[in-house]
Amino acid sequence: MSATTAGGGGLELGTAVASHRGEVDEAPSGFRQLAGGVVGLPEVDDDGKPMRTGTVWTASAHIITAIIGSGVLSLAWGIAQLGWIAGPATLLLFSSITYYTSRLLSDCYRHHSTGKRNYTYMEAVNAYLGRRMEWACGIVQCVMLCGATIGYAITASISMVAIRKSDCLHKRGHAASCKFSTNLYLVGMGVAEVVVSQIPNFHKLAWLSVLAAIMSFLYASIGLGLAVARVASGVICAGKGETSSSLTGVEANGMDKIWRMCTAIGDMAFACSYSAILIEIQDTLRSTPAENKVMKKASGVAVSVSTVFYLLCGCFGYAAFGNRAPGNMLSASGFYEPFWLIDLANVCIVIHLVGAFQVTAQPVFMRFEAWASNKWPDSEFVTKEYRIRLPAAIFGGKSAPAGFTVNPLRLVGRTALVTAATVVAMAVPFFNDVLALLGAVSYWPLTVYFPVEMHIAQSKLIRRSSGGGGRRRPPANWIGLQLLNLVCLVVAIAAACGAIRGLSHSLLAYKPFMFEQ
């Protein structure tokens, strides 16, 4: 398909590029060829796609952006439900499992026999486990990623409301009734995400991930500092009661305690989960050194950093608030003063969640657009890229930058997906229970089951004969992996039950689209 210029001279359309093999292929987003010849042809990788430039640090930034997010704010509440022993131990356990299985998953990026790259999690599952498992993985991954975007939108709106509420309480006193609807802020978040979602892929998203990662460290550090200051002031003391902390956590009747613990476990699972986007992040790394080695280093850096932050924020948050730890430590139900510092922390949360939303939504966007490209390869609506140049007058008469490209499918499709996530967030704005349900639904299959099964298939770790008599005994490492699978499945089911119970209780007293924080 040859490139042309759209009317008015302000739009340049480009959809073709010569590949490194001397052929002419349909170009990925960002490539263009004008009538006079190829302009700005970038280097290509071993498969004809744009050259990957990612490093261990950009991969770490992507992971940190995805996992140090809304989950960190609920960890004080989670530890309050489990207590000083089980709380930190559960968090360390989930972090360790995530790191171990992420190493297994990293080795599945390139097929062990052919060396072919798997560009997405679903492709990796298909390569090792077959078509049916690919469909199962796709469903779970889509639910998890779409749910995560909803969770991030909810958290961002709560943080925006917390800024307004903090100012209200500062002016009218901490006992004042300051309640505000989250709907307007969810709409604002949705509009911002529609604009940012036009960033075409992970390669172009690195700067936003770095910015979001910096914001996550800022607000987590502010929350940690406020918690340390509260503990140092002696407001909370050891002992019994709502304002104290204990080894066993919140005191409650038998079943209520169990449900609370299940919800807390789900929160912690969600806080440690990023496997759903690991392969997509790994696909941004340079081909040398080997992608799996770099990804393992990035996972080690990101998991270590996030776990330290989680333990510090969760433990100091519990020490600061005791058994009355709020579900969102930086909301107005947590700290009150200094109000300007709390406002700053919530602004950082909002900026971070704009980036986290995009990191988790990119695989969904890319999958939808790849499906549409295969379905309608000749459709101009699907394939054409329009380059928009900004008027030079904006820049004081100087030459304008190169501008940006717009694809009709990307514009319409991503806008529709962001709108759908925003509407659902307005309908079900329950922070802790949504996090717990997401963690329960996604953690076992995406973080444990599929990586373990792909590793077994890759290493041919199957049952083998142990000697005479025709008796067969599975190897010890196979037993260990299946035991890990089973334990995580049981935990996931329990967490899902707790989350569903919490959501059902919240819905009984809730009127749709009329939630106030």
C-alpha positions in Angstrom: 0.0 0.0 0.0 1.6 3.3 -1.0 1.6 6.3 1.2 -0.4 9.4 0.4 -1.0 12.8 1.8 -4.5 13.6 3.2 -6.2 16.9 2.4 -5.0 20.2 3.8 -1.4 19.3 4.0 -1.6 18.8 7.8 -2.0 15.0 7.7 0.5 12.7 6.3 -0.4 9.1 5.9 2.1 6.2 5.9 1.5 2.5 6.1 4.4 0.8 4.3 8.0 0.2 4.9 10.8 -1.9 3.3 11.8 -4.7 5.6 15.4 -5.8 6.2 14.7 -8.7 3.8 14.1 -6.3 0.9 10.4 -7.0 0.9 7.6 -4.5 1.5 5.4 -5.3 4.5 2.6 -3.7 6.3 4.3 -1.3 8.7 3.9 -1.2 12.5 2.7 2.0 14.1 5.3 4.8 13.7 6.7 3.7 10.3 6.0 5.8 7.2 7.0 6.1 3.6 6.3 9.2 1.6 5.9 9.4 -2.2 9.6 10.5 -2.6 10.9 7.4 -0.8 11.4 6.0 2.7 11.7 8.7 5.4 13.2 8.0 8.8 13.4 4.2 8.4 14.3 2.8 11.8 16.5 -0.3 12.3 14.6 -3.6 12.5 15.0 -6.7 14.7 15.6 -10.3 13.7 11.9 -10.7 12.8 11.4 -7.5 10.9 9.8 -5.6 13.7 11.1 -2.3 15.1 14.4 -2.7 17.0 13.9 -3.2 20.7 15.7 -0.9 23.0 14.6 -1.9 26.5 17.0 -2.5 29.4 16.9 -4.0 32.8 16.0 -0.5 34.2 13.1 0.2 31.8 11.8 -3.3 32.5 12.1 -2.8 36.2 10.2 0.5 35.9 7.4 -1.2 34.0 7.1 -3.8 36.7 7.3 -1.4 39.6 4.7 0.8 37.9 2.4 -2.2 37.7 2.8 -3.6 41.2 3.6 -0.6 43.5 0.2 0.9 43.0 -3.1 0.7 44.7 -2.2 -2.5 46.5 0.4 -0.8 48.7 -2.3 1.4 50.3 -4.3 -1.5 51.6 -1.5 -3.5 53.1 -1.8 -1.9 56.6 -5.5 -3.1 56.6 -4.4 -6.5 55.4 -1.8 -6.9 58.1 -4.3 -5.7 60.7 -6.6 -8.6 59.7 -3.8 -11.2 59.9 -1.7 -9.8 62.7 2.1 -9.3 63.2 3.0 -12.9 62.5 0.8 -14.0 59.7 0.6 -10.6 57.9 4.3 -10.1 57.0 4.8 -13.8 56.5 2.0 -13.9 53.9 3.4 -10.9 52.1 6.9 -12.5 52.0 5.4 -15.8 50.8 3.5 -14.2 47.9 6.5 -12.1 46.9 8.8 -15.2 46.9 6.3 -17.3 44.9 5.9 -14.4 42.4 9.7 -14.1 41.9 10.2 -17.8 41.5 7.4 -18.3 39.0 8.5 -15.1 37.1 11.9 -16.7 36.5 10.1 -19.8 35.1 8.0 -17.6 32.9 11.0 -15.6 31.6 12.4 -18.7 30.1 9.3 -19.2 28.0 9.8 -16.0 26.0 11.8 -17.8 23.4 10.9 -21.4 22.4 13.5 -23.7 23.8 14.0 -25.6 20.6 13.2 -23.2 17.8 14.3 -19.9 19.4 11.1 -18.2 18.1 10.0 -15.3 20.2 6.6 -15.3 21.9 5.4 -11.7 21.8 2.6 -12.2 24.4 1.7 -14.3 27.3 -1.0 -16.1 25.3 1.5 -17.0 22.5 3.8 -18.5 25.1 1.0 -20.6 26.5 0.0 -21.7 23.0 3.6 -22.7 22.2 3.9 -25.0 25.2 0.4 -26.0 26.3 -1.7 -25.8 23.1 -4.6 -23.9 21.7 -7.2 -24.7 24.4 -4.9 -23.5 27.2 -4.2 -20.3 25.2 -7.9 -19.5 25.1 -8.2 -20.2 28.9 -5.2 -18.0 29.5 -6.6 -15.2 27.3 -9.9 -15.1 29.2 -8.2 -15.0 32.6 -5.6 -12.5 31.5 -8.3 -10.2 30.0 -10.4 -10.4 33.1 -7.4 -9.6 35.3 -6.1 -6.7 33.2 -9.5 -5.2 32.7 -10.3 -5.6 36.3 -7.0 -4.0 37.3 -7.7 -0.9 35.2 -11.1 -0.7 37.0 -9.3 -1.0 40.3 -6.8 1.7 39.3 -9.6 4.1 38.2 -11.4 3.5 41.5 -8.2 4.2 43.5 -7.4 7.4 41.5 -10.9 8.7 42.1 -10.7 8.0 45.8 -7.3 9.8 46.0 -8.8 12.8 44.1 -11.7 12.9 46.6 -9.3 12.5 49.5 -7.6 15.8 48.4 -10.9 17.7 48.5 -11.9 15.9 51.7 -8.5 16.7 53.4 -8.9 20.4 52.6 -12.5 20.3 53.9 -11.5 18.6 57.2 -8.6 21.1 57.6 -11.0 24.0 57.3 -14.0 22.7 59.2 -12.4 20.4 61.7 -11.7 16.6 61.8 -15.2 15.9 63.1 -16.9 17.6 60.2 -19.0 15.7 57.7 -17.2 15.9 54.4 -18.5 13.5 51.8 -18.2 13.8 48.0 -19.2 11.8 45.0 -16.5 10.0 43.1 -18.3 10.1 39.8 -17.0 13.4 38.6 -13.4 12.4 39.4 -13.9 9.0 37.7 -15.0 10.9 34.5 -11.9 13.1 34.7 -9.7 10.0 35.1 -11.4 8.4 32.1 -10.9 11.5 29.9 -7.2 11.6 30.9 -6.8 7.9 30.1 -8.5 8.3 26.7 -5.8 10.8 25.7 -2.8 8.9 27.2 -4.1 5.6 25.7 -3.2 6.8 22.2 0.4 6.0 23.1 0.7 3.1 20.6 2.7 0.4 22.5 5.1 -0.5 25.4 8.1 0.8 23.5 6.6 4.4 23.5 5.4 4.0 27.1 8.8 3.8 28.9 8.9 7.5 29.9 5.4 7.2 31.5 6.4 4.1 33.4 9.5 5.9 34.7 7.5 8.9 35.8 4.9 6.6 37.4 7.6 4.6 39.2 9.0 7.8 40.7 5.5 8.9 41.8 5.0 5.5 43.5 8.2 5.9 45.5 7.2 9.5 46.5 3.7 8.7 47.8 4.9 5.4 49.4 7.7 7.3 51.1 5.2 10.0 52.3 2.9 7.3 53.7 5.8 5.6 55.4 7.1 8.8 56.9 3.7 9.8 58.3 3.3 6.3 59.8 6.7 6.4 61.4 6.0 9.8 62.8 2.7 8.6 64.3 4.4 5.6 65.8 7.2 7.8 67.3 4.6 10.1 68.8 3.3 7.2 70.9 -0.4 7.5 69.8 -0.6 3.7 69.4 0.4 1.3 72.1 0.5 -2.4 72.4 -2.4 -4.2 74.1 -6.0 -4.8 73.3 -8.7 -2.7 71.7 -9.4 -1.1 68.4 -6.4 1.4 68.6 -3.8 -1.3 69.4 -2.0 -3.9 67.3 -1.6 -7.5 68.2 0.0 -10.8 67.1 -3.3 -12.2 65.8 -4.8 -9.0 64.3 -8.3 -7.7 64.6 -10.6 -9.4 67.1 -13.8 -10.7 65.5 -16.2 -13.6 65.8 -15.2 -16.8 64.1 -16.6 -16.6 60.6 -16.2 -12.8 60.3 -12.5 -13.2 61.2 -12.1 -15.9 58.6 -13.7 -13.8 55.8 -11.6 -10.8 56.7 -8.4 -12.9 56.6 -9.4 -14.3 53.2 -10.0 -10.8 51.8 -6.6 -9.6 53.2 -4.9 -12.6 51.6 -6.5 -11.6 48.3 -5.3 -8.0 48.7 -1.7 -9.2 49.2 -1.9 -11.5 46.3 -3.0 -8.6 44.0 -0.2 -6.4 45.4 2.4 -8.9 44.3 1.0 -9.8 40.9 2.5 -8.8 37.6 2.9 -12.0 35.6 0.0 -11.1 33.3 2.2 -8.5 31.6 5.7 -10.1 32.1 6.1 -11.5 28.6 4.8 -8.2 27.0 7.4 -6.3 29.0 10.1 -8.8 28.1 9.3 -8.2 24.5 10.7 -4.7 24.8 14.2 -5.8 25.8 17.2 -5.8 23.5 18.1 -9.1 22.0 21.6 -9.0 23.7 22.2 -9.9 26.4 19.7 -12.7 26.4 16.2 -11.5 27.2 15.5 -14.1 29.8 18.6 -13.2 31.8 17.8 -9.5 31.7 14.2 -10.1 32.7 15.2 -12.2 35.6 17.4 -9.4 36.9 14.6 -6.9 36.3 12.2 -9.1 38.2 14.7 -9.4 41.1 15.2 -5.7 41.3 11.4 -4.9 41.1 10.3 -7.6 43.5 13.0 -6.7 46.0 12.2 -3.0 45.9 8.4 -3.6 46.1 8.6 -6.1 48.9 10.7 -3.8 51.0 8.3 -1.0 50.4 5.3 -3.2 51.1 6.7 -4.5 54.4 7.7 -1.0 55.5 4.3 0.6 54.5 2.2 -2.3 55.8 4.0 -2.8 59.1 4.4 0.9 60.0 0.8 1.5 58.8 -0.5 -1.2 61.2 1.8 0.1 64.0 0.4 3.6 63.4 -3.3 2.8 63.2 -3.5 -0.6 65.0 -6.7 -2.6 64.4 -8.4 0.5 63.0 -6.1 0.6 60.0 -8.0 2.0 57.0 -8.4 0.3 53.7 -6.6 3.2 52.0 -3.9 4.6 54.3 -3.6 7.9 52.4 -7.4 8.5 52.2 -9.1 11.0 54.5 -9.9 8.1 56.9 -6.2 7.7 57.5 -4.0 10.7 58.1 -5.3 14.2 58.5 -2.3 16.4 59.0 -0.2 18.0 57.6 -3.0 18.3 55.0 -0.7 19.7 52.3 1.6 16.7 52.5 -1.3 14.3 52.3 -2.6 16.2 49.3 0.8 16.0 47.6 0.9 12.2 48.2 -2.6 11.8 46.7 -1.5 13.8 43.6 1.4 11.4 43.2 -1.0 8.5 43.5 -3.2 9.9 40.7 -0.2 10.5 38.4 1.1 7.0 39.1 -2.2 5.4 38.5 -2.5 7.1 35.1 0.7 5.2 34.1 -0.3 2.0 35.9 -3.7 2.0 34.0 -1.8 2.2 30.7 0.8 -0.5 31.6 -2.0 -3.0 32.5 -4.3 -2.0 29.6 -1.6 -2.2 26.8 -1.8 -6.0 26.4 -5.6 -5.7 26.0 -5.3 -2.9 23.5 -2.7 -4.7 21.5 -4.6 -8.0 21.5 -7.7 -6.3 20.3 -5.9 -4.4 17.5 -4.0 -7.5 16.4 -7.3 -9.4 16.1 -8.8 -6.6 14.1 -5.8 -6.4 11.8 -6.0 -10.1 11.0 -9.8 -9.9 10.6 -9.8 -6.9 8.2 -6.2 -6.5 6.8 -7.4 -4.3 3.9 -9.5 -1.9 6.0 -8.2 1.6 6.0 -10.0 2.2 9.3 -7.9 -0.5 10.9 -4.5 -0.1 9.2 -4.0 3.6 8.3 -1.9 5.9 10.4 -2.5 9.7 10.1 0.4 12.0 11.1 -0.8 15.2 12.7 1.5 18.1 12.7 1.0 20.9 15.2 0.8 24.5 13.8 4.1 26.3 13.9 2.3 29.3 15.5 2.0 27.4 18.8 5.8 27.4 19.0 6.3 31.1 18.3 6.7 30.7 14.5 9.5 28.2 14.9 9.4 24.8 13.2 7.0 22.5 14.8 8.0 19.1 16.2 7.3 16.0 14.1 3.8 15.6 15.7 2.1 12.3 16.3 0.2 9.6 14.5 -3.5 8.7 15.0 -5.0 5.5 13.9 -8.9 5.4 13.7 -9.1 1.9 15.2 -6.8 2.8 18.0 -8.7 6.1 18.7 -12.2 4.5 18.7 -11.3 1.1 20.2 -9.2 2.3 23.1 -11.7 5.1 23.8 -14.5 2.5 24.0 -12.5 0.2 26.3 -11.5 3.1 28.7 -15.1 4.3 28.7 -16.3 0.8 29.7 -13.8 0.6 32.5 -14.8 4.0 33.8 -18.5 3.1 33.8 -17.9 -0.2 35.7 -15.7 1.7 38.2 -18.6 4.2 38.8 -21.0 1.3 39.3 -18.8 -0.8 41.7 -16.4 1.6 43.6 -15.5 -0.8 46.5 -11.8 -0.6 46.9 -10.6 -3.5 49.2 -13.1 -6.1 47.9 -12.3 -5.3 44.3 -8.6 -5.7 44.9 -9.1 -9.0 46.8 -11.3 -10.4 44.0 -8.8 -9.4 41.3 -6.0 -11.0 43.3 -7.9 -14.2 43.9 -9.0 -14.6 40.2 -5.7 -13.8 38.6 -2.9 -14.8 41.0 -3.2 -18.6 40.8 -3.6 -19.1 37.0 -1.4 -16.4 35.7 1.3 -16.3 38.4 1.5 -20.0 39.3 -0.4 -22.5 37.1 0.6 -21.4 33.6 4.3 -20.7 34.4 4.6 -24.0 36.3 3.0 -26.1 33.5 5.0 -24.4 30.8 8.2 -25.1 32.7 7.2 -28.7 33.1 6.5 -29.0 29.3 9.7 -27.1 28.4 12.0 -29.2 30.6 10.1 -32.4 29.9 9.7 -32.8 33.6 7.2 -35.7 33.3 6.6 -38.9 35.3 9.3 -41.4 34.6 9.9 -45.0 35.7 11.8 -45.5 38.9 12.8 -49.1 38.5 11.5 -52.6 38.2 8.0 -53.9 38.9 6.4 -51.5 36.5 5.9 -48.9 39.3 6.2 -45.3 38.3 7.1 -42.5 40.7 7.1 -38.8 39.8 10.4 -36.9 40.4 10.6 -34.8 43.5 10.7 -31.4 41.7 7.5 -32.4 39.8 5.8 -33.1 43.2 7.0 -29.8 44.6 5.7 -27.8 41.7 2.3 -29.6 41.8 2.1 -29.0 45.5 2.8 -25.3 44.9 0.0 -25.3 42.4 -2.5 -27.0 44.8 -1.7 -24.7 47.8 -2.0 -21.6 45.7 -5.3 -22.8 44.2 -6.8 -23.4 47.7 -5.6 -20.0 48.8 -7.1 -18.3 45.7 -10.5 -20.0 46.3 -10.6 -18.9 49.9 -9.6 -15.3 48.9 -12.3 -15.2 46.2 -15.0 -16.3 48.7 -13.9 -13.6 51.1 -14.0 -11.0 48.4 -17.4 -12.0 47.0 -18.8 -11.9 50.5 -17.4 -8.4 51.0 -18.8 -7.2 47.7 -22.2 -8.7 48.4 -22.4 -6.9 51.8 -21.3 -3.6 50.2 -23.8 -3.9 47.4 -26.7 -4.4 49.8 -26.4 -0.8 51.1 -25.3 0.8 47.8 -27.2 2.7 45.2 -25.5 2.5 41.7 -23.7 5.6 40.6 -24.4 7.4 43.9 -21.3 6.4 45.9 -19.8 9.0 48.2 -16.4 8.8 49.9 
